[in-house]
Amino acid sequence: MRLLLYRLDGNTAPWASDFRVALPGCDIVEWREGAVPPCDYALVWGAPAELLAQLGGVKAIFVAGAGVDALLKFGEALPDVPLVRLGDAGMGVQMAEYVLHAVLRYFRRFDDYDSQAREGVWAPLSLPSRQDFTVGVMGIGELGSAVLRAFEPLNFPLRGWSRTPKAIDGVRCFAGPAQLDAFLAGTRVLVCMLPLTAETNNLLDRALLEKLPRGAYLINVARGGLVAEPDLLALIKSGHIAGATLDVFRNEPLPAPHPFWGEPKISITPHISALTVREESVRQVARQIMAHEAGQALAHVVDRSRGY
């Protein structure tokens, strides 16, 4: 059996070393460029068209991350083989940490205290009512559900929205376009965890964001293309959106002249809310390969018609 590895950053050596331990006897190939030898499986991140065109004979292509939009953009040029995304693979706890920090920083007004401290001001500030501070998560798959579970001990009202109906204990769940407006109207902090698809591109535009109550806050840890950036900036300047914590952007790295850099009500991080954990990812992919070789079905197979 042969597994091909490719990473855009070229850092395949530690992955290869781990796979040689996790899959004894498997031939691990680290692709750079040129012809691809016959392989049974491939694990890729940021794969170029030249490589993908040669993977029509593999049993499955694993993606070293939870998002698959970077592959699906190739459309019909993508080989007609199963695409398999990672499950949680250690990203859920990181995402929960990030979102918890962003929500609590806004709720406890720590940005305001930082501003006061720089001015030498000592002044306790009032807090919003916890019961009026509803946290709503758009996209309640594995990672979105992990974020909502992390909030359970904090007693904030919780709600979630998904494309199809779901049920999570302690969370008021909404589903589909018919229930989106009601979800937004009662959400004080909107956490976006949706996949990027043709349907969700620019979903968070002026029309949608204006359905949030005035003074709502946005956290985006999904994909930058979900946000209509000029609309968000305009709504922050008007006060309808109080601010935002953004980890992802339409163009990354975020260009130096981008107006987000100069907006004090926007907190920026460089796409670090949930980094791929190599060790857990290797274990997950190795288990999948061994199970598939034993005749079992693959988990986390991408539905190309849905885009995730």
Residue pairs with C-beta under 8 A, 6 or more apart in sequence:
1 23
1 25
1 26
1 27
1 40
1 41
1 289
1 293
2 26
2 27
2 28
2 29
2 37
2 38
2 39
2 40
2 41
3 19
3 23
3 26
3 27
3 28
3 29
3 39
3 40
3 41
3 42
3 43
3 289
4 29
4 30
4 31
4 36
4 37
4 39
4 41
4 42
4 43
4 44
4 55
4 58
5 12
5 15
5 16
5 19
5 28
5 29
5 30
5 31
5 42
5 43
5 44
6 12
6 30
6 31
6 42
6 43
6 44
6 45
6 46
6 47
6 51
7 15
7 44
7 45
7 46
7 64
8 45
8 46
8 47
9 45
9 46
12 30
13 30
14 278
15 43
15 278
15 282
16 28
16 30
18 278
18 279
18 282
19 26
19 28
19 282
19 285
19 286
20 26
20 28
22 282
22 283
22 286
23 286
23 289
23 290
26 289
29 36
29 37
29 39
31 51
33 50
35 54
36 51
36 54
36 55
38 57
39 55
39 57
39 58
40 58
40 59
40 289
41 58
41 59
41 60
41 61
41 62
41 289
42 55
42 58
42 60
42 61
42 62
43 61
43 62
43 63
43 64
43 285
44 51
44 52
44 61
44 62
44 63
44 64
44 71
45 63
45 64
45 65
45 276
46 70
47 71
49 74
49 77
52 61
52 71
52 74
52 77
52 78
52 79
53 77
53 79
55 61
55 79
55 81
56 79
56 80
56 81
58 79
58 81
59 81
59 82
59 292
60 81
60 82
60 83
60 84
60 288
60 292
60 298
61 71
61 79
61 81
61 82
61 83
61 84
62 84
62 85
62 86
62 285
62 288
63 71
63 83
63 84
63 85
63 86
63 302
64 86
64 276
64 281
65 85
65 86
65 276
66 85
66 86
66 87
66 89
66 91
66 142
66 143
66 274
67 85
67 195
67 196
67 222
67 223
67 308
68 83
68 85
68 195
68 302
68 307
68 308
69 195
69 196
69 197
69 223
69 225
69 307
71 78
71 83
72 78
72 83
72 302
72 304
72 307
82 298
82 301
82 302
83 301
83 302
83 304
84 288
84 298
84 299
84 300
84 301
84 302
85 300
85 302
85 308
86 276
86 281
86 284
86 285
86 300
87 142
87 284
87 299
87 300
88 142
88 143
88 146
89 276
89 277
89 280
89 281
89 284
90 276
90 277
90 279
90 280
90 281
91 143
91 274
91 275
91 276
91 277
92 142
92 143
92 146
92 147
92 274
93 146
94 273
94 274
94 275
95 143
95 146
95 147
95 193
95 221
95 273
95 274
96 146
96 147
96 149
96 150
97 150
98 221
98 247
98 269
98 272
98 273
98 274
99 147
99 150
99 191
99 219
99 221
99 273
100 147
100 150
100 151
102 219
102 245
102 267
103 135
103 151
103 156
103 189
103 191
103 219
104 110
105 111
105 245
105 267
106 189
106 217
106 242
106 243
106 245
107 127
107 128
107 130
107 133
107 189
108 127
109 125
109 127
111 243
111 267
112 125
113 125
116 122
116 123
128 188
130 155
130 156
131 157
132 188
133 156
133 157
133 188
133 189
134 156
134 157
134 158
134 159
134 186
134 187
134 188
134 189
135 148
135 151
135 156
135 157
135 158
135 159
135 187
135 188
135 189
135 191
136 158
136 159
136 160
136 161
136 183
136 184
136 186
136 187
136 188
136 189
136 190
136 191
137 144
137 147
137 148
137 158
137 159
137 160
137 161
137 191
137 193
138 144
138 160
138 161
138 183
138 190
138 191
138 192
138 193
138 194
139 161
139 162
139 192
139 193
139 194
139 195
139 222
140 148
140 160
140 161
140 162
140 166
140 168
140 171
140 173
140 193
141 162
141 193
141 308
143 193
143 274
144 160
144 162
144 191
144 193
145 160
145 168
147 191
147 193
148 158
148 160
148 168
148 170
148 171
149 168
151 158
152 158
152 170
157 172
158 170
158 171
158 172
159 171
159 172
159 173
159 174
159 183
159 186
159 187
160 166
160 168
160 171
160 172
160 173
160 174
161 173
161 174
161 175
161 179
161 180
161 183
162 173
162 174
162 175
163 175
163 176
163 306
164 175
164 176
165 173
165 175
165 176
166 173
166 175
167 173
174 180
174 182
174 183
180 208
181 211
184 190
184 208
184 211
184 212
185 211
185 212
185 213
186 213
187 212
187 213
187 216
188 213
188 215
188 216
188 217
189 216
189 217
189 218
189 219
190 212
190 216
190 217
190 218
190 219
191 219
191 221
192 204
192 218
192 219
192 220
192 221
192 222
192 226
192 227
193 221
193 222
194 200
194 203
194 222
194 223
194 226
195 222
195 223
195 307
195 308
196 222
196 223
196 225
196 226
196 307
197 306
197 307
197 308
198 307
199 307
200 225
200 226
200 307
201 225
201 226
202 225
202 226
202 227
202 228
203 226
204 218
204 220
204 226
204 227
204 228
204 231
204 232
205 228
205 231
206 228
206 231
206 234
206 235
209 216
209 218
209 231
209 232
209 235
209 240
209 241
210 235
210 240
212 240
212 241
214 239
214 240
215 239
215 240
215 241
215 242
216 240
216 241
216 242
217 241
217 242
217 243
217 244
217 245
218 227
218 232
218 241
218 243
218 244
218 245
218 246
219 244
219 245
219 246
220 226
220 227
220 244
220 245
220 246
220 247
220 248
221 247
221 248
221 273
221 274
222 248
223 248
224 246
224 248
224 249
224 250
224 251
224 252
225 250
227 246
227 250
229 249
229 250
229 260
232 241
232 244
233 259
233 260
233 263
235 241
236 242
236 243
236 244
236 263
236 265
236 266
237 263
242 265
243 265
243 266
243 267
244 265
244 266
244 267
245 266
245 267
245 269
246 260
246 266
246 267
246 268
246 269
247 269
247 270
247 271
247 272
247 273
248 271
248 273
249 258
249 260
249 271
251 258
252 270
252 271
253 270
254 260
254 261
254 268
254 270
260 266
260 268
261 268
288 298
288 299
291 298
292 298
302 308
